[in-house]
Amino acid sequence: MHQPISPHRIGQAIAVLGDASSLGLIAELLEADPAAVQSVARQLTGSADARFDRREISDRILRDTPEEVRNQLRCRAAELLYHRGFPAEAVADQLIDAGFAGYPWAADVLVAAADEAIANDQIDQAVDRLELAYRATGNPGDRAAITIRLICAEWRSTPSNRTRSFTRLRAALYAGRVPRQVLPAAIMYLLWQGQDRHVDHALSQLDSLRGDEITPETEFLAAWLRYSHPPHVERHPRLVTARQRRLPTTTDQHSPHRNGADLLAGLFTRPLSEIAALAQCLLTRHRLASTTTETLVSAVQCLIYSNQLDTAAAWCDALLAESDARRAPTWQSIFAGLRAETMLRKGNAASAASDAISALKHVPAEHLGVWIGTPIAALVRSLTVTGRHAEAEAQLQRPTPPSMFESRFGLPYLHARGHHHLAVGRPDEALRNFRRCGALMHRWKMDFPWLIPWRNDVAAAYLATGEHRQACEYATRHLELLGGADRHRTGGVSLRLLAATGDRYQRVRLLRDSVAIARVGGDELELATNLGELAKAHRAVGDRDKSRTLNREAARIAESCGAEVLLRDLRSGRPQPTTQPLPQLRSVSGGIETLSPAERRVAELAALGKRNREIADTLAITVSTVEQHLTRAYRKLDVARRSELRFVLRPCGTESTESTASATG
């Protein structure tokens, strides 16, 4: 026989059940007479569905309920909802609120609810559910799989290797407890952080896979390693050779990983026009998600390599907008970096610099792993083009993981660093960087002229040292590998370099062809450069009218794409000396000239690594004043955190800072 139940107890049950509340569930939860529950519940809620119409009422009741009683009700409610077939999210919410998951079914329910939360971009909820699932299961393999899900969820906002989840992953990896089906995902995250030793250990566990055991995820990993981390392919060739599938003419629709594997497997063997079509197909068919990010990134990069720059830029814009709407800083950083690379190839230095800075702002640079090579390379090249060599030098001082140079992310970095050295009058240093880039590409069997045109770079460095014969050899070899100057936009660069080694009449002919290729290729900076060189060539043969017309067009285009160095050259009619003094460093957004003297003093000391209390003591001001000055400086310099100050400011020396401080005191 049911005992009488108090209205207070029924109110607690209604509050605990929330949206799932019904007269039947309330009665079961309290083990009470349904008829008695019905009359009291309707009096409390004023409705037939036995639910409070305002959330605040439920919250107030739960706050006033003793914790032990509340948790008992939550656990009982979780059992009821599970056995009644309610959605996993509803059951998981009860388990989370109770902080208890000691049921044999709890871990599976929590994982399913976490997957649903990730799909709905509810990352904090997903992490809470996965943490409880990790504690709920004692199976080592299940715990390892849950750990990788946790890394996946956390990676969207914090791609760090210093989290508890990464520590768990490394321990499970060396204990041999990571299931093979989730090893590819684990390896991708380890590669991002440049943890090559752990990656090799994980790959050794995949080496014994038979062809029929290769999953789409493993297929994509094998192709992606060949494309992004070739040294691992050298050490683990069996993983790559196990993939014996025939490359289809169109991408399969059912698996983004298989589509991505087909795309990357064909990148080095198929015509770029076909690769562009496959990339476009993949991007159209698959939605951005934590599990598809790398496949979509690869597709965008294939569009860039195929010189489909407008299409690549459009996809970057769309994916950036989606990343922003879904509050995923890591995605924002990745696609901003890709857009920077695209804008750089289009010759728009100002946009490339802005996008690269955005990529470095969304996520702390120390968490970007080997990927940091992409935005830094774009930023250094953009700053070099605009003549801001001190800023470029500062960006090159950023710490980068050594393993970056064991991946393709080191190639554009070497390319950019070489061009910086070339621009400031250090051609020998430039040559070393360009040659190292070429040597890595050759060693990794990815020496394709459309990837990084390192032979053109070497030719430019030889021209700077006056060694025209070597310059001619390298530019000619680049053209031979392309199969013709008009096959890729970099062929026009080779013609321009060859023109510099010929007589004045050859120059006019070669530069005309170079201009024609640049007009089609979509690189505004290269077009302006070629037009400027063609103007000089016409002047050299006495055609001054034609020279002036070409020079005006070149100057207009150079101004539109922010190429300040080239613009000064065109307007002065003579090249600027490469040994000019380096300009004072300034921020891309506002500049140090926008800071007040007090803000600048505080920002410079912060850039030197001093804490707020130390700055306050040095300048004889309060800590609160330091914080206010720093907040305004961050806004004016467009930086997101303290560690970025040293890359947008040139901190004054300690001695000058102290003298300034004493003067203000």
N, C-alpha and C positions, 0 to 999 in steps of 0.2 A: 504494500500500500504506500502511495506517495505521501511524503511529508509536506505540510504546508510550506509554501515558498514565499519569501518576503519580496515586496516590490523592489527593494534595493538590490537584491540578488538578481532579479530578472533584468533590471537596468544594466547591471554589470555584464550579463550575458549578451544583451543587445549590443552594448558598446564593443565587446570583444569580437563578436561576429561581424560587425560592420555591415558592408554591402551584402554579405552572404546571409544576413540574419533572416530567419523565417520562424514561424511559430513552432514548426516541427523540430528544427535544429535547436531552438532555445530550450524546448522541453527535454530533448536528448542530452544537451550539454549540462543541464541542471538536474537531470533524472527526476523530472517533475511531471505532474499531471498536465497534459496538453490543454485541457479545458480551463484549468486554473491559470495557466500561463497566458492563454488567449485573452482573458478579460483584463488581466493586469497589464499586459504588453500594450493593448490598445489604449488603455488609460494613460500609460506613460508616453507613448509615441503619438497618440492622436490619429493613427492611421491603421489600416488593415494589414499592411505588409510588415509590421513590427520592426520598423527602422526609424532611428532619429533623423529628422529632416535637416538637422544642422550638425556639422562635424564637431563644433565646439562643445556640444552637450556630451558626446561620447568621450572627448578628450578630458573633460572635467571629471566625469565619472571614473575614468581609468586612473587619473592622477590621485583621486581620493581612495582608490582601491589598494589595499596592502600588496606589496610586490609579490609575496608568496602566493596569495590568492589569485592575483592577476596572471602569474606564470602558469599556475595549475589550470586555469581556464583556457589560456592560450594553447597549452599542450593538448588538452582534451578537444579543443576546437580543431586543431590541426589533424588529429586522428579522425574526427567526424568528417571533415571536409575531404580528406584523402579517400576515405572509404565510400563517400557519396559521389566520388568522381568529379570533384570541383577542379578548376584549372590549377596547374602547378603554382602559379603566382599567388593564388589565394592561400594555398597550404603553406607556401614558403614564407609569406608575410607573418603567419602565426608562429612559425618556428623561429623566425628572426626575432620577433618581439619577445618570445619566451627565452631566447638564448639557449635553446635546447633542441637537439636533433637525434636523440637516442633511439631512433626507430630504424628497422632494417631498410625501409623504403625511403628514408629521409634524404640521403645523399643524392639519389637519382632525381627526386623531386626538386631539390634545391638547384641541381645542375640544369635541369630543364627550365626552371624559372629564371636562372641566370642567363641562359641562352636567349630567352624571350626578352629579358631586360636589355641585353646587348643589342638585339635587333631593333629595339625601340629607343636606343641611345640613352638608356637609363644606367649609366656606367656605375655610379655609386651603389645603386641597388644590386647590380650584378656582382660587384666585388664583395658586398656583405653576404650575399647568398653563397658565393663560391668559398669564402672563408669558413662559413659554417659547414658547408659540405665537406671541406677538407678535414675538419675536426670530426665530422660524423662518420667517416669511413676509416676503416683500419687497413684496407687493402693498399699495399704500396703502389701498385700500378695505377689504381684509381686516383690515388693522391697525386701522382706525377701528372696524370692527365688533367686533373683539376688545377694543378699549379700552372700548367701551360695556358689553360683558359684564363687564369688570373693575370698572367703576364700579358696575354692578348688584350684583356680589358683595360689594364693599367697603361699599356703601351700607347693607347690613343692620346693620353694626356701627359704621361711621364715615361718616356722610353729610356728608363735608367736601369743599369745593372746592379744598383746598390739596394734594391728592394728585397724584402723578405722572400718574395716569390722567386727571384733569381737565385738566391742562396739555396732555397729548397730544390730548384731545378738542377743546379750543379751537383748537389748531394745525391739526388735520385739518379742522375746520369752516371755517376761513377759507381753507384751501387747496382747498376744494370736494371733499374726498375721502371724506366720510361718505356711505355709500349711502343712498338715499332710504328704503329699507325700515326702516332703524334710526334715522332722524332723529326720529321721534316719541318714542322712548325717550330719546334725547339731550336733546330739548327739555324733557321732564318733569324730568330731573335738573337742568338749568340753571334751570328755573323754581323748583324747590325752594330753590335758592341765591339766587334773586332777581337773576340775571344777565340782565336784560332786554335789554341791547344784543346779547348773543350769541344770545338767543332770537329776536330780530327777524331777525338774519342767517340763522338756521336756518329760520325760518318763510318767509322770502323764497324759499328753495329749494323749498318745498312749494307755493307759491302757484300754480305753473303746472300742478299735477296736474289731469288730467281726471277726470271722475266715475268712469270704469272703472278708474282707477289708485288709487283710495282703498282702502286696506287697513283691516281692522278696527281696527288700532292707530291709524291716522290718523283714522279715524272717531271713536274715543274721544277722541283729542287735541282734535279740533275741538269736540266737545261739552263737554269738560272746560275748555277755554279760555273758552268762553262762560259757564261756571258759576263758574270760579275766578279767571280772569285776563282779565276783559272788555276792558281796554285793548288787548290784543293782537288781539282780534277786530276792534276798530275800525281797527287798522292793517293787518290782513290778512283782509279780509272774504271773499275768494275761497275760502279754505280751508274756511270754514264753509258757504258756499253751494254748494260742490261736493257736499255730502252731500244727496242727493235720494231717499234710501230712504224707503219708507213705514214708519211706526211700527207694529210689530206689536202684537197684543193681549197676547201673552205673549212672554217673552224667548226668543231662539234659544239652543239648547243647545250649539252647537259652539264659540262664541267668547265668552270673558268680556269682551273689549273691545267687541264688538258689543252684548252685553247692556248693558254700562255706557253705551255711546253712546245706546242706546235709552232707558235710564233717565234720563240727564241731559237728553236732548233733550226729554223729556216733562215734566220737573220744573216748568217754567214755563208749561206749556200744558194739562196734564191734571189731573184731580182728585187731591188728595193721597191719597185712599183707593186709587186705582189705582197711584200711585207707590209706596205702601207695599207693595202686593202684588208689584210688579216687583222692588223691593229685596229683599224676603224670598226671592223666587225666585232671584235672582242669588246671594245669600249661601248658599243651600242647595246650589246646583249647582256652585260653583267653590271650589277649595281655595286657601288662602293660599299665595302664592308671590311671589318677587321681581317677577314680571311682572304679577301680579294685585292687588298691594297697593292701588293707587289705585282700582281698580274696587270693591273690597270696602269701602274707606273711604267712597267716594261712596255706596254702598248704605246703610251705617250712618247716614250723615248724612241721607239721604233719610228713613229711619225716624224720626230725631229731628225733622226738619221736619214730618213727618206726625203728630207727637205720639204715635207708637208708642214711648213711652219705656221701658216694661218690656221690649218686644222688643229695642229698641236696646241696653239695658243687658245683656240676656242674651247678645247677639252680642258685645258688647265683652268680657264675661267670658270667653266661649269663645275669642275671638281673642287675648286677652291670655294665657290659659293656654297656647295653642299657641305664641305668640311666646316665652314664657318657656321652654317645653320645648325649643324649637328654637334657643334662645340667640341671639335676634335683637333687640338693644337698640333699634334704630330702630323696629321694629314695636312693641315694648313701649311706647316713648314715644308713638307715634301712637295706639294704642288706649287707652292710659291717658288721653291728652288727650281723646279722644272720650268716654270714660266720664265724665271730669270734666264735660264739656259736658252729657252726659245727666243726671248727678246734679244739676247746677245747675238744669236745667229741671224736675227733679222736686222741687226745693226743698230738697235735702239738702246744705246748705252744708259740713258737716263732711266728708262723703264726697267732695264735689267738690274741696275743698282738698287732701285726701289724694291723690286721683288726679292732680291737676294737679302737685303736688310730685313725685310719682312720674314723671310724664312729663318733667319738667325734670331729673330725676336720671339717667335711663337713658342720655341722650346729652348731652354738653356743650352748653349753651345756644347757644354761638356756631355750632354745627353744625346747628341746627334750622331755619335759614333763615327763610322767610316763615311756615312752619308754627308758629313760636314764638308767633304771635298767638293760637292756640287755647288752649294751657295757661295762658298769662299772663292772658288774658281770664277764664278760669274761676277762676283763683286770686284775681285782684283782686276779682271779684264776690263770691266766697266770703268773703274776708277783710273786705270791706265789710259784708256781711250780719252777720258775727260781731263787728263793731265794732273790728276790728284795723286801724285806718286807717293807722298808721305802716308796718305790714308791706305793706299794699296800695301805699302810696306808694313803698316800696323796690322792689317788683316793677315798678312803672311806670318806674323808673329804669334797668331793664335795657336795654342797647342792642338795637335792632331794625333790620333792614334797611329802608331807605327804600322799597324796592319792595313791602314788606308792605302799604302803603297804596294800592298799585296792584293789589291782589288782594282777594278776599273775606275773607282772614285778617285784614285790617285792620278789618273791620266790627265783629266782636265785641270787638276791642280798644278801639275808640272807644266802643262801648256801655258796656264795663266802666269805662273811664276817666271817662266822663261820670257814671256812678252813684257812683264814688268822690268826684268833686268835689261832687256833690249831697249826699252823706252828711256831708261835712265843712264844709258851709255855703258852697260856692262855686257857686251856681246858674248864674251867668253863664258860668263855665267849662264847666259841665256842658252848658248849652245850646249852646255852640259845638261841643262834641264830638258831641252828638246831631244837630245840624243838618249837620255835615260828613258824618256817617254817612248821613243821608238823602239828601244831595246826591250822594254817590257811588252809592248804590243807584239813584237816579233817572237819573243819567248813564249807568249801565251797563245800564239797562232790566231791573233785577231788584228793583224796588221792590215787594216782596210783604210783606204784614204778618206772615206766619208766619216770614219769614227773620230779620229784626231788627225788633222793634216800635218803631221810632224815633219814631213819632208819639206813642205812649204816653209815651216817655221825655221828649219835648219838653213834653208836657202836664204831667208831673210837675215838670219844672223851672219851668214857668210858675206852677204852684201854689205852689212854694216862694218865688216872688217876689211872690205875691199877685195875679197877673194871671189871674183866673179866666176871663175871656172867651176869651183865647187858649188856655188849657188845655182849655176845653170844645170849641173848634173842632178841635183836633188829636185829642182822644180820639174825637170824633164821626166825624172823617174815617177814623180807624183802623177803626171799626165798619163804616162804609160799604164800605171796601175788603174787609173780611172777608165782607160779605154777611149779617151778623147776629152778635150777641154769642156765640151758642152754637156758631158754626162753628169756633172755635179757642179754646184756653185763654186767649190774650191778650185775647179779647173781654171776659172777666171783669175784667181789669185796667182796660180802658177804662171799664166801668161803675163800678168803684170810684173812678176819677179823676173821672168825671162826678158821682158822689154828693157829692164834696167841693165841688162848685160849686153844688149845689142846696139847697133848704130841708130842714129836719130830717125832714119826712115823706117827701119824695122820696128822701132818703138811705136810709131804711129799705127802701123798695121796691127801689131800685137795688142796694143791698148784699145783699139776699136773693138776687137773681138772680146777683150776682157770686159769692156763696158757693156756689150750686148749680153754677155752671160750674166753679169751682175744685175742687169735690169730684169731678167727672167728669174734669177735666183732668189730675189726678195731681200737681199742684204743691203740695207740702205747705206751703212757705213762703207762697205766695200765699193758700192756704186759711187759714193762721193769721193773715195780715195782714187778710184780708177779715172773718174772724170778730171780730178785735179792733176793726175799724172798725164792724162791725154792733153790737157790744156798746156802743160809744160812742154810736151812733145811738139805740139803745133807751134808754140812760140819758138822752139829750137829750130824749126824749119822755116820760120819767117811768117807764119800765118797767125798774126796777132789778133785779128778780128775773131777768128774761130776760137783762139785761145781764151779771149775775154769771155765769150759766150759760155764756153765749157766751165770756166772758172766760176762764173756767177751761179750756174746750176749746181756745181759741186758745193759751193759755200752755202747755198740755200738748204741742200739736203743735209750737210754736216751740221748746220745749226739746228735743224729739226730733230736730229737724233742725238744731240748733246755731245758731239765729238769736238771738244774744245781745242785740243791740240791740232787736229787737222784744220779746224776753222781758222786758227791763228796762222797756220802755214799758208792757207789759201788767201787770206786777206793781206798777208805781208808780201806774198809773192816769193818767199824764200823759206826754207825749212828752219824750224826752231832748233837751236843747239840742244843736243841730248844731255849735255852736262849742266843745264840750267839748275839753279838752286831749287831744292825741293820746297813746294809751297807749304805754308802753315796748315796743319791738319784741321779740318772742320767737318762737322756733321753733314750728312747728305740732306737731312731735313731742314734744320734751322741754322746751325753753325754756332761756333763759340762766340761769335760776335753778338749773338742775341742774349748771351748771359750777362747779368750784372756783375760788377767786380766781385761782390761778395759770393754770388752763386758760383762764379768761376773758381774762386779760391777753394771753396768747399768741395766742388766737383773734382778739382785736380788732386786734392788730398785723398778723396775717396778712391780715385783712380789709382793712387799709389798703394792702396790696400789698407789705409788707416780706418779704424772704427769710428763710429760717431762720437764716442766719448773722447777719443784721442784728438779728433778734429776740433771738438769744442775746447779742449784744453789748449791746443796749439793756437787757435784763433781768439781765445778768451771770449767765447760766446756760449750760449746754453745749448744743450743737446737738442732741445725743441727747435731752436733756430737752425741748427744743422739739418734736421729732418725737413724743415720747410724749404730750405735752400735746395736740398737734394731733390725733393719732389718737383720743384719748378724746373730744375736742371734736366731731370729725366724727361719732362714734357717738352721742353724746348729742343733738346738733343734727340728726341724721339728714340729713347732707349727704354727697355722694359725692366732692367735690373742693374744692380751696382757693378757686376762683373763686366758689363759691356762698356763702361765709361772709358777704360783704357784704350779701347779700339776707336773711339770717336774723339778723344782728346789726346793731345800730346802733353802729359803731365810735366809741369816744370820741375826742375831738380830740387832736391831737398833743401839745398842751401838757399836758392832763390825763394822757395816757398816760405822758409823760416824768416827770411828778411822781410818778405811781404807781410807776414803775420806780425812781426815786431813793429813794422811801420804802422799797421792799422791799430795795434794796441796802443 
